[in-house]
Amino acid sequence: MDGIADMGGTPGWGPVRPPRRDEPVFEEPWQGRAFALASLSGRIAFGGVNLDAFRHALERLDRAAYLDDGYYGRWLGGAELMLADSAVLAPGAIGARARNLRGEDVEEPPIPEPAVPDYAPSAEGSLRPVDRAPAFAVGERVRTKAMSVPGHTRLPGYARGHTGTVEVVQPAFVLPDTNAHFRGENPQYVYSVRFDSRELWGADAEPFAVTADLFENYLEATS
Amino acid sequence: MTPTDGGPGEAPPVALRTEALEQLLTERGLIDPKVMNEIITTYETNVGPLNGAKVVARAWTDPEYRRRLLQDGTAAIEELGFSGSQGEHIVVVENTATTHHVVVCTLCSCYPWPVLGLPPSWYKDPAYRARVVKEPRTVLSEMGLELDDDVRITVHDSTSEVRWLVLPERPAGTEHLSEEQLVPLVTREVMVGVAKVAAP
């Protein structure tokens, strides 16, 4: 999905942060709570673990929610969105409870009828064996499709419509593009594709290479 | 829309929203605060970069282990007892005097949790995610790592469930150190590829 989450190559972020020695895992107690809540939210929202659905929820946060609430605030927002999608929580439920927690006296919405998606993961995790051979081989030139899809995808914008070389054929994994929307696992091989920096960023780019781990469906053979 | 919409005034701060959500789910029996505490404790105390440092120190002192690690990272890491969420398939790449690997996730902040723990703030920061795939030499220099012009840089963008771990170069002058003495030299930054191991 095109949006704030797809950051590769986007301008305007300023200098990188220097590493801090002994940075705590959670800077503030609420961050640990938000992390744990988000980790458990899939089981509550749709009875399973679907990392792709969670990532898609993060992508749908608006720019301010994605950036201003920070990493664990973003996780909280993603959990809230999934729980709202499944009608585990009514719109406004968290806001109303939060206001009551800080001493206001507001009416909380009633618990809605759940609308949980039909979801049954076939196995733990996202690795899945497939009984066909990989479509592409190590050393083969491939081109990424120049597709912009409305839903979830793991083909970043900067890598679309470019030619690279297959460096590693990885195992097959659940396809995020359908799994995030509860439309099936459709496992596919993943290819670590090496791109020259000048192919991605033009002739003036620093000389280096990027590998991206791309699902078979994102790639086509070059003629 | 999120469940925090719909009320008057400003959205409540995230700490209060977190408390509200935990309370709403707990009182309906949908979560167990004990399970929440176990998750938090696990990532605060058991799962962190010390695991990765043990992997690296083993690879530096045991050539046969190093070979297995580069061939099948997941299996070799599991040998030392490290596996779990975000570590289903780990690929290890080796930095040398002329080849430098650095890892990012431009789409979120994917990271090999079983060996490195949860990602540090610089890894999750938009500036790192946006820039290291476009100008890695400049970014690394800002982070204090100056690489010679003849070093070939490869940036690995974790766009699928493959997780990458960098096996850093063992610094000169550490030949006399044991595996246990090497472990403290290995920081999470060197295992992502934004720093080199400092000699003791």
Chai-1 contact restraints between the chains, C-beta under 6 A:
chainA,res_idxA,chainB,res_idxB,connection_type,confidence,min_distance_angstrom,max_distance_angstrom,comment,restraint_id
A,A5,B,L107,contact,1.0,0.0,6.0,A-B,restraint_1
A,M7,B,T106,contact,1.0,0.0,6.0,A-B,restraint_2
A,M7,B,P126,contact,1.0,0.0,6.0,A-B,restraint_3
A,M7,B,R129,contact,1.0,0.0,6.0,A-B,restraint_4
A,M7,B,A130,contact,1.0,0.0,6.0,A-B,restraint_5
A,G8,B,T106,contact,1.0,0.0,6.0,A-B,restraint_6
A,G8,B,V133,contact,1.0,0.0,6.0,A-B,restraint_7
A,G9,B,K134,contact,1.0,0.0,6.0,A-B,restraint_8
A,T10,B,A130,contact,1.0,0.0,6.0,A-B,restraint_9
A,W13,B,P126,contact,1.0,0.0,6.0,A-B,restraint_10
A,W13,B,A127,contact,1.0,0.0,6.0,A-B,restraint_11
A,W13,B,A130,contact,1.0,0.0,6.0,A-B,restraint_12
A,G14,B,A127,contact,1.0,0.0,6.0,A-B,restraint_13
A,P15,B,E142,contact,1.0,0.0,6.0,A-B,restraint_14
A,V16,B,A127,contact,1.0,0.0,6.0,A-B,restraint_15
A,V16,B,Y128,contact,1.0,0.0,6.0,A-B,restraint_16
A,V16,B,V139,contact,1.0,0.0,6.0,A-B,restraint_17
A,V16,B,E142,contact,1.0,0.0,6.0,A-B,restraint_18
A,R17,B,W122,contact,1.0,0.0,6.0,A-B,restraint_19
A,R17,B,D125,contact,1.0,0.0,6.0,A-B,restraint_20
A,P19,B,W122,contact,1.0,0.0,6.0,A-B,restraint_21
A,P19,B,E189,contact,1.0,0.0,6.0,A-B,restraint_22
A,E23,B,P120,contact,1.0,0.0,6.0,A-B,restraint_23
A,V25,B,Y43,contact,1.0,0.0,6.0,A-B,restraint_24
A,V25,B,E44,contact,1.0,0.0,6.0,A-B,restraint_25
A,V25,B,L118,contact,1.0,0.0,6.0,A-B,restraint_26
A,W30,B,A15,contact,1.0,0.0,6.0,A-B,restraint_27
A,W30,B,T18,contact,1.0,0.0,6.0,A-B,restraint_28
A,G32,B,I40,contact,1.0,0.0,6.0,A-B,restraint_29
A,R33,B,T18,contact,1.0,0.0,6.0,A-B,restraint_30
A,R33,B,E22,contact,1.0,0.0,6.0,A-B,restraint_31
A,A34,B,T18,contact,1.0,0.0,6.0,A-B,restraint_32
A,A36,B,M36,contact,1.0,0.0,6.0,A-B,restraint_33
A,A36,B,I39,contact,1.0,0.0,6.0,A-B,restraint_34
A,A36,B,I40,contact,1.0,0.0,6.0,A-B,restraint_35
A,L37,B,L21,contact,1.0,0.0,6.0,A-B,restraint_36
A,S39,B,I39,contact,1.0,0.0,6.0,A-B,restraint_37
A,L40,B,I31,contact,1.0,0.0,6.0,A-B,restraint_38
A,I44,B,L30,contact,1.0,0.0,6.0,A-B,restraint_39
A,R55,B,C108,contact,1.0,0.0,6.0,A-B,restraint_40
A,D69,B,V14,contact,1.0,0.0,6.0,A-B,restraint_41
A,Y71,B,K124,contact,1.0,0.0,6.0,A-B,restraint_42
A,G73,B,V14,contact,1.0,0.0,6.0,A-B,restraint_43
A,L76,B,V14,contact,1.0,0.0,6.0,A-B,restraint_44
A,L76,B,T18,contact,1.0,0.0,6.0,A-B,restraint_45
A,E80,B,T2,contact,1.0,0.0,6.0,A-B,restraint_46
A,E80,B,P3,contact,1.0,0.0,6.0,A-B,restraint_47
A,L81,B,T2,contact,1.0,0.0,6.0,A-B,restraint_48
A,A84,B,P3,contact,1.0,0.0,6.0,A-B,restraint_49
A,L89,B,P3,contact,1.0,0.0,6.0,A-B,restraint_50
A,P91,B,P3,contact,1.0,0.0,6.0,A-B,restraint_51
A,P91,B,G6,contact,1.0,0.0,6.0,A-B,restraint_52
A,G92,B,G6,contact,1.0,0.0,6.0,A-B,restraint_53
A,G92,B,G7,contact,1.0,0.0,6.0,A-B,restraint_54
A,A93,B,P3,contact,1.0,0.0,6.0,A-B,restraint_55
A,I94,B,P3,contact,1.0,0.0,6.0,A-B,restraint_56
A,I94,B,T4,contact,1.0,0.0,6.0,A-B,restraint_57
A,I94,B,R17,contact,1.0,0.0,6.0,A-B,restraint_58
A,I94,B,A20,contact,1.0,0.0,6.0,A-B,restraint_59
A,I94,B,L21,contact,1.0,0.0,6.0,A-B,restraint_60
A,G95,B,T4,contact,1.0,0.0,6.0,A-B,restraint_61
A,G95,B,G7,contact,1.0,0.0,6.0,A-B,restraint_62
A,R97,B,A20,contact,1.0,0.0,6.0,A-B,restraint_63
A,R97,B,L24,contact,1.0,0.0,6.0,A-B,restraint_64
A,A98,B,P12,contact,1.0,0.0,6.0,A-B,restraint_65
A,A98,B,L16,contact,1.0,0.0,6.0,A-B,restraint_66
A,A98,B,R17,contact,1.0,0.0,6.0,A-B,restraint_67
A,A98,B,A20,contact,1.0,0.0,6.0,A-B,restraint_68
A,L101,B,L16,contact,1.0,0.0,6.0,A-B,restraint_69
A,L101,B,E19,contact,1.0,0.0,6.0,A-B,restraint_70
A,L101,B,A20,contact,1.0,0.0,6.0,A-B,restraint_71
A,G125,B,E88,contact,1.0,0.0,6.0,A-B,restraint_72
A,S126,B,E161,contact,1.0,0.0,6.0,A-B,restraint_73
A,L127,B,E88,contact,1.0,0.0,6.0,A-B,restraint_74
A,R154,B,T159,contact,1.0,0.0,6.0,A-B,restraint_75
A,R154,B,S160,contact,1.0,0.0,6.0,A-B,restraint_76
A,P156,B,T106,contact,1.0,0.0,6.0,A-B,restraint_77
A,P156,B,L107,contact,1.0,0.0,6.0,A-B,restraint_78
A,Q170,B,V162,contact,1.0,0.0,6.0,A-B,restraint_79
A,F173,B,S160,contact,1.0,0.0,6.0,A-B,restraint_80
A,F173,B,E161,contact,1.0,0.0,6.0,A-B,restraint_81
A,V190,B,S160,contact,1.0,0.0,6.0,A-B,restraint_82
A,W201,B,K134,contact,1.0,0.0,6.0,A-B,restraint_83
A,E206,B,E135,contact,1.0,0.0,6.0,A-B,restraint_84
A,E206,B,R137,contact,1.0,0.0,6.0,A-B,restraint_85
A,F208,B,P136,contact,1.0,0.0,6.0,A-B,restraint_86
A,F208,B,I153,contact,1.0,0.0,6.0,A-B,restraint_87
A,A209,B,T154,contact,1.0,0.0,6.0,A-B,restraint_88
A,V210,B,V133,contact,1.0,0.0,6.0,A-B,restraint_89
A,V210,B,V155,contact,1.0,0.0,6.0,A-B,restraint_90
A,T211,B,H156,contact,1.0,0.0,6.0,A-B,restraint_91
A,A212,B,D157,contact,1.0,0.0,6.0,A-B,restraint_92
A,A212,B,T159,contact,1.0,0.0,6.0,A-B,restraint_93
A,D213,B,T159,contact,1.0,0.0,6.0,A-B,restraint_94
A,D213,B,S160,contact,1.0,0.0,6.0,A-B,restraint_95
A,D213,B,V162,contact,1.0,0.0,6.0,A-B,restraint_96
